[in-house]
């Protein structure tokens, strides 16, 4: 009986490990991703948000607003609303990083995003990015869905 109980506990533990291992291909949840320092900042903590900035996207391939001024050290919650009928996204970065990613998106149009500085937003839906701007400079944001970036769906972030 004692050994049966040990095997039962050991078996449950192994099956739980197997289940967790089987989930490895699922997309991480926003709050479970590890923040990594980028040239344009780092994933922010929701408890340190300094302000919210509403961003709207539409099928005219525009962001509103197109230019955002941020103070160095601010943690911003971008509340991103897709007012269009097409899928759109907001990706923050430097122009070279966005250019490179845009080429990948043309080659792989169904690519899913899971970085803290990206939000893929279905038509009529909203998403958010919480980002700490701990580096000063001029940065960009864009919709990198194939054709959207090329049509000029970009914006500018100035961090001073």
C-alpha positions in Angstrom: 0.0 0.0 0.0 2.9 2.4 0.9 4.5 1.8 -2.5 1.2 2.3 -4.4 0.8 5.7 -2.8 4.4 6.7 -3.7 3.8 5.5 -7.3 0.5 7.4 -7.4 2.1 10.7 -6.2 5.1 10.1 -8.6 2.7 9.4 -11.5 0.7 12.5 -10.9 3.8 14.6 -10.7 5.1 13.2 -14.0 1.8 13.6 -15.7 1.7 17.3 -14.6 5.2 17.8 -15.9 4.1 16.2 -19.2 1.1 18.5 -19.4 3.3 21.6 -18.8 5.8 20.3 -21.4 2.9 19.8 -23.9 1.9 23.5 -23.5 5.3 24.8 -24.5 4.1 25.6 -28.0 1.3 27.8 -26.8 1.8 31.6 -27.2 2.9 33.1 -23.8 0.5 35.3 -22.0 1.5 39.0 -22.0 2.1 39.0 -18.2 4.2 35.8 -18.4 6.8 37.1 -20.9 10.2 38.1 -19.7 11.0 41.8 -20.2 14.2 42.3 -22.3 16.0 45.5 -22.6 15.7 46.9 -26.2 17.3 50.0 -27.7 13.9 51.7 -27.3 13.1 50.6 -23.7 11.9 47.6 -21.8 8.6 45.9 -21.1 6.8 47.9 -18.3 5.2 46.9 -15.0 1.5 47.6 -14.8 2.1 48.9 -11.2 4.4 51.6 -12.5 2.3 53.1 -15.3 2.7 56.9 -15.5 0.0 57.5 -18.1 -2.2 56.0 -20.7 -2.0 56.9 -24.4 -4.9 55.9 -26.6 -3.9 54.9 -30.2 -6.4 54.2 -32.9 -5.7 52.4 -36.1 -7.9 52.3 -39.2 -8.0 51.0 -42.8 -6.8 54.3 -44.1 -3.4 53.0 -42.9 -3.0 55.7 -40.3 -2.3 55.7 -36.5 -3.9 58.5 -34.5 -1.9 60.1 -33.0 1.1 59.7 -35.4 3.6 61.4 -33.1 4.0 60.9 -29.4 6.2 62.8 -26.9 7.4 60.9 -23.8 9.6 61.8 -20.9 12.6 59.6 -20.2 11.7 57.1 -17.6 8.0 57.1 -18.1 6.0 53.8 -18.2 3.2 54.1 -20.8 0.2 52.0 -21.3 -0.8 52.2 -24.9 -4.4 51.3 -25.3 -4.7 50.4 -29.0 -8.0 50.2 -30.8 -8.5 48.8 -34.3 -11.3 50.8 -35.8 -10.9 49.1 -39.2 -12.2 46.0 -40.8 -8.7 44.6 -41.4 -6.3 43.1 -38.9 -3.7 45.7 -37.7 -0.9 45.8 -35.2 1.3 48.2 -33.4 5.0 47.3 -33.1 7.4 49.7 -31.3 11.1 49.7 -32.4 13.8 51.4 -34.3 13.5 51.9 -38.1 16.1 49.2 -38.9 14.4 46.7 -36.6 10.9 47.5 -38.1 12.3 47.4 -41.7 13.8 43.9 -41.0 10.6 42.6 -39.3 8.4 44.0 -42.2 10.4 41.9 -44.7 9.7 38.8 -42.5 6.0 39.7 -42.4 5.9 39.8 -46.2 7.4 36.3 -46.4 5.3 35.0 -43.5 2.0 36.9 -43.4 0.5 34.7 -40.7 3.3 35.2 -38.3 2.1 35.6 -34.7 3.7 38.1 -32.3 4.6 37.5 -28.7 7.0 40.3 -27.8 6.0 42.9 -25.1 6.5 45.7 -27.6 3.9 44.3 -30.1 0.1 44.1 -30.2 -1.8 42.3 -33.0 -5.4 43.7 -32.9 -8.4 42.2 -34.6 -11.0 44.4 -36.3 -13.1 46.2 -33.7 -11.0 45.0 -30.8 -8.5 46.6 -28.5 -5.2 45.6 -27.0 -2.5 47.2 -24.9 1.3 47.5 -24.6 2.9 48.5 -21.4 6.4 49.9 -22.1 9.0 51.7 -20.0 11.0 54.3 -22.0 14.3 54.1 -20.2 16.3 55.3 -23.2 16.1 58.7 -24.8 15.9 59.0 -28.6 13.7 59.0 -31.6 11.8 55.7 -32.1 9.1 54.4 -34.4 6.0 52.4 -34.2 4.3 50.7 -37.2 1.8 48.2 -38.5 4.0 45.5 -40.0 1.2 43.4 -41.6 2.2 42.9 -45.2 1.4 46.0 -47.3 0.5 48.2 -44.3 4.0 49.3 -43.4 4.7 49.9 -47.1 1.6 52.0 -47.4 2.9 54.3 -44.6 1.2 53.0 -41.5 3.9 54.4 -39.2 4.3 56.7 -36.3 7.1 58.4 -34.3 7.9 58.4 -30.6 10.3 61.1 -29.1 11.7 60.3 -25.7 13.4 63.2 -24.0 
